[in-house]
Amino acid sequence: MKLKALFAAVPLLAATTAMAFAEQPATVGPNGEAPTPAASLTLSDADIETIKSGGHTAALVWHELYDWSNAVAQGAKDEFARLGIEVVAETDAGFDTARQKADVETVMARNPSIIVSLPIDPPTAKSVYGVARDAGVELVFIDNAVQGFTHGEDYTTVVSADLFQIGNKAAVALAEAIGGKGKVGYMFHDADFPVTNQRDGAFKWTIENEYPEIEIVIESGMTDPANAEDIASAMLSRNPDLDGIYTPWAEPALGVLSVLRQQSNDRTKVVTIDLNEPAALDMLKGGNIAAIVADEAYQIGVTAARAAAAGLLDKTVEPFLVVDALSVGSDNVVDGWMQSMNRQPPESVKLPPSNNSGRPWWDPEPTACQPVQFFQRCHMFKRTSAIARKFDLQGSVIYLASSRSFSSSPSRSRMTAS
C-alpha cells in the first residue's frame, strides 16, 4: 500500500475564534452514556458470601493479550479469586473477529456464569456474543459495547477509562515539555474506534483551547502502527521544526522515535499513551519521550469482575464505569507502573544506584554495547558488583552497556495497541 494512501497531512491555520471557545468535550460511553467512577461500585460482605456460595465460574475472552490486557486480566482474576469465582478459560483472539467468535463458542462448552471480553468489532459483535447472551451468561465488556445489545438486558456494563482525562494529560505533558509554546504534530488514530477517537480529540481540544502559544501545524491520520515511521518521516519533512509530536499509543511512538534518531533529532518531544518498556527507557535516558499517559488497567479488570458479580446478584450496575488516568514521567516510573499495572516495572526501567561518577545513571563509562532485538524485553541483570547501565535506542536495536561484569536472563514481550 502506497504511503499516500495511508497518510493524510493537512497544515493547519491558527485556531478560529469559534474553536477557541469550543465547549470542553467529556468522556462518554459507546452509546453516549455518562461515565460513572468505577470506585462507586461496591459489594457488601453479605454480597460476597452469597457469591462465594453460588459456585459461579468465569471465562476471559480477550481481543489480544499484551502488557495492557494482561494487567486487565490479572485484575479480573484477582477479584474473581477474592469472590470465590473460578476462572475456567482464557483466550486470545489475536485481534481477529472470526477467531473471537470461535473463542466464545469454545468457552461456552465450559458453561461459564460470566464472560469478560473486549469486543473487537462492535457492529458485528452481536453474532459473536449472541450465543452467550441467549444462554444467560453475565456479559461484561471492556471499552466497547456490542451494537444491538441493551444495557441491563443483554449485558451488565462497559468498563473503560476516563478518555478525556487521558488525552488532556497528554496535552498538558507535551505543553510542559516544550515550554508552553511552539509547533506540534498530531498523529491520530484514523479509524472508527471510540476509545482512541475520544483520547485523540481530548488532546487536540486541550492544545487548541488551553495553550494559545502552541499550534498544531500538521495532522496525520494513522490506521496501522506499522506505518508510523513513514507517517513521522512525512510529518517531519514538511515541518522539520516541530517541537513536539503526539501519538495515539505507544507502538506508533516507537516508529516516531526511530525516525527522530535517524535524523539525529534530540529536540522534538513526544508524548504517547499506554506504558511501554522501550518508550520508558527513552524517557528515562532523557530522550525524545517526554511522558507516557496510562489508565489504571488493573483496576479495569477488578471493576469488570466486581460488576459481573453484582449482575449475578441482580444489582443495578451503571452502563459505563471508568477508572482514572495518570501521567508517567521520568520521576514516577515505578509508582506509575504500580498504579496502572499493579506490578513493578521491568528491571530495565528501574533506577539503579548512582554510579558515583558525576554522570547520569544512564551514561556510565563507555564500554562495548551488547545489541538486543528491539521487540524483546531487555535482559534482566544480576549485579556482580556496582554496575552502571546505558540504554540507547538506535534504529531497531536497544544497546545495553555495563562497566562491570553481569549475567543475564532474557525474556520476550510483545508490544501492540490497546
C-alpha positions, -999 to 999 in steps of 0.1 A, spaced: 0 0 0 15 33 -10 23 60 15 -2 85 0 -30 60 7 -20 57 43 -10 93 51 -31 124 51 -13 155 63 -31 188 65 -12 220 75 -35 238 100 -43 275 104 -44 291 139 -75 281 158 -105 302 149 -124 322 174 -152 296 174 -128 268 181 -111 288 208 -143 289 228 -155 254 219 -172 235 246 -149 211 265 -157 175 254 -165 149 280 -159 112 282 -189 92 271 -196 55 267 -201 36 234 -237 46 233 -233 81 247 -236 71 283 -223 94 311 -194 79 329 -196 66 365 -165 63 386 -155 26 389 -148 31 426 -185 37 432 -193 0 426 -190 -19 458 -201 -53 472 -211 -58 509 -197 -87 530 -231 -103 526 -230 -99 489 -196 -116 488 -207 -145 509 -237 -150 486 -215 -150 455 -190 -174 472 -217 -199 479 -230 -198 443 -204 -220 426 -200 -195 398 -174 -196 370 -159 -171 346 -142 -170 312 -120 -143 299 -123 -139 261 -96 -113 250 -92 -95 218 -54 -98 222 -31 -104 251 -2 -79 257 10 -58 285 -21 -37 290 -47 -65 286 -26 -88 307 -29 -62 335 -66 -61 330 -68 -99 330 -48 -101 362 -71 -76 379 -101 -96 369 -85 -129 380 -76 -115 414 -111 -101 420 -127 -133 409 -105 -152 433 -115 -129 461 -151 -136 453 -147 -173 451 -154 -174 413 -133 -199 393 -118 -187 360 -123 -218 338 -110 -204 305 -89 -175 290 -85 -170 252 -65 -146 229 -81 -139 196 -51 -122 181 -73 -93 172 -92 -115 147 -130 -112 149 -137 -147 135 -113 -162 160 -130 -143 188 -164 -157 177 -148 -192 178 -134 -185 212 -168 -176 226 -182 -208 212 -154 -228 227 -156 -214 262 -194 -219 262 -186 -256 264 -174 -249 299 -208 -233 309 -194 -201 324 -216 -180 346 -197 -149 334 -177 -138 303 -155 -107 304 -144 -96 270 -133 -67 248 -153 -69 215 -131 -64 185 -157 -52 161 -188 -38 178 -210 -37 146 -207 -74 140 -202 -85 177 -238 -94 182 -231 -126 163 -201 -132 184 -217 -129 218 -253 -138 210 -249 -174 220 -236 -164 254 -264 -138 259 -290 -164 249 -276 -188 274 -280 -163 302 -243 -156 307 -234 -124 326 -216 -103 300 -192 -75 310 -174 -57 282 -142 -37 282 -140 -4 262 -166 -14 235 -202 -23 237 -220 -47 212 -242 -29 188 -277 -41 191 -273 -52 228 -292 -34 255 -276 -25 288 -292 -43 317 -308 -69 295 -281 -82 272 -250 -71 291 -241 -58 326 -218 -29 318 -188 -15 299 -157 -7 319 -131 17 305 -110 47 314 -117 84 316 -108 91 280 -109 129 281 -86 128 311 -61 107 292 -60 130 262 -59 161 284 -30 148 304 -11 140 272 -16 176 260 -5 191 294 26 169 294 36 179 259 30 215 266 51 214 297 79 196 278 81 223 251 78 253 274 42 261 267 48 273 231 58 260 197 47 238 168 34 203 173 23 174 151 -8 155 158 -8 118 148 -43 104 154 -60 70 150 -78 73 117 -105 47 125 -140 44 140 -128 34 174 -144 54 203 -116 49 228 -88 63 207 -111 88 190 -120 104 223 -84 103 236 -71 119 204 -99 145 204 -92 155 240 -55 161 232 -64 183 203 -91 202 222 -68 209 251 -39 222 229 -62 244 208 -82 258 237 -58 260 266 -24 267 250 -27 297 227 11 298 220 11 262 208 0 255 172 -9 221 157 7 227 123 1 192 109 -24 164 114 -16 129 103 -41 100 103 -28 66 111 -46 33 106 -18 8 111 10 14 136 34 -4 113 32 27 91 41 52 119 77 56 107 66 66 72 40 90 86 65 106 110 90 110 82 64 128 61 54 150 91 90 160 97 99 165 61 70 190 58 77 205 93 114 199 103 110 225 131 83 205 151 88 210 188 65 181 197 45 151 184 15 134 198 9 97 191 -23 78 199 -5 49 217 30 36 224 37 14 193 35 42 168 55 63 192 84 38 187 82 44 150 84 82 156 114 76 179 131 56 151 127 85 126 139 111 151 170 91 158 177 85 122 176 123 118 198 129 149 169 149 163 171 152 200 149 183 204 114 171 192 95 158 223 69 130 220 40 121 243 21 89 240 -4 66 257 0 32 275 31 21 294 57 5 272 92 -6 281 113 9 252 94 42 254 100 43 291 137 36 286 140 65 261 122 88 286 145 78 315 177 85 295 165 120 287 155 112 251 126 124 230 98 108 250 86 134 275 58 115 292 35 84 289 -1 86 299 -17 55 312 -50 43 326 -55 21 357 -55 -11 337 -55 -35 367 -85 -17 382 -104 -20 349 -101 -58 354 -111 -56 391 -141 -35 382 -152 -58 354 -152 -88 378 -170 -70 405 -196 -57 381 -202 -93 369 -207 -104 404 -231 -76 410 -250 -86 379 -253 -121 392 -270 -107 423 -294 -87 401 -280 -54 414 -282 -23 392 -249 -16 376 -243 17 357 -238 13 320 -203 29 317 -178 26 345 -145 44 343 -111 44 361 -87 73 364 -57 82 342 -22 91 352 8 108 336 41 89 340 74 108 337 110 101 345 104 109 382 75 85 388 80 54 366 79 29 394 49 44 411 32 48 377 37 12 368 23 1 401 -8 24 398 -15 13 363 -5 -23 361 -3 -32 399 32 -46 394 67 -35 394 81 -22 361 106 -42 342 140 -43 358 154 -23 329 134 8 337 140 8 375 166 34 385 198 16 397 221 31 423 242 61 413 275 53 395 292 79 416 309 93 385 291 126 383 273 113 351 237 104 349 229 67 357 222 61 320 257 74 310 284 52 325 320 49 313 319 40 276 321 2 270 312 -21 242 275 -24 238 255 -56 235 227 -54 209 193 -69 218 165 -72 194 141 -42 196 109 -61 203 125 -81 231 124 -74 267 158 -61 278 179 -85 297 175 -86 334 208 -81 351 221 -96 383 247 -73 398 281 -90 405 295 -56 416 285 -20 413 274 -16 377 261 12 356 239 6 326 234 25 294 203 21 273 204 35 239 177 31 212 195 32 179 172 24 150 157 -10 156 182 -21 183 185 -15 220 221 -13 232 229 -23 268 262 -15 283 278 -21 317 311 -10 332 313 -43 352 305 -79 346 270 -92 346 248 -123 339 216 -121 320 183 -140 316 164 -129 286 126 -129 283 103 -118 255 75 -94 253 52 -82 225 41 -47 221 8 -36 204 -21 -11 207 -47 -12 235 
